[in-house]
Amino acid sequence: MGKSSRDKRDIYYRLAKEEGWRARSAFKLMHIDEEFGILRGVKKVVDLCAAPGSWSQVLAKTLLGDKEEGEKMDKEVKIVAVDLQPMAPIPGVIQLQGDITKVSPWPLSPG
């Protein structure tokens, strides 16, 4: 008999859920940053195809620190998450829902 989908979940899936990450991919970004320091000195990031938001979570934690809701965020840091799917809010992350393959996925406001 084949494995159920529950059996296919690995240690990182379970660890992500235990630690509050939205997906196991959070560990991939953390590992890449540990290995190569790609987020060192970064102030502006766009997370394309961001849902469910685990990379945006890592970016917020790394670039903004562990801020409680209402605490001041670093005004220089901008994190924008873009996806077709809606995502639950992440403190310090600007979320846009739209299609990045379209020339103008959002109406442009004048000015």
ABEGO torsion letter per residue (X at the ends): XBBBAAAABBAAAAAAAAAGBABAAAAAAAAAAAAAGAABGBABBBBBGAOAGAAAAAAAAAAAEBBBBGBBBBAABBBBBBBABBBBBBBGBBBBBBBAABABABBBBBX
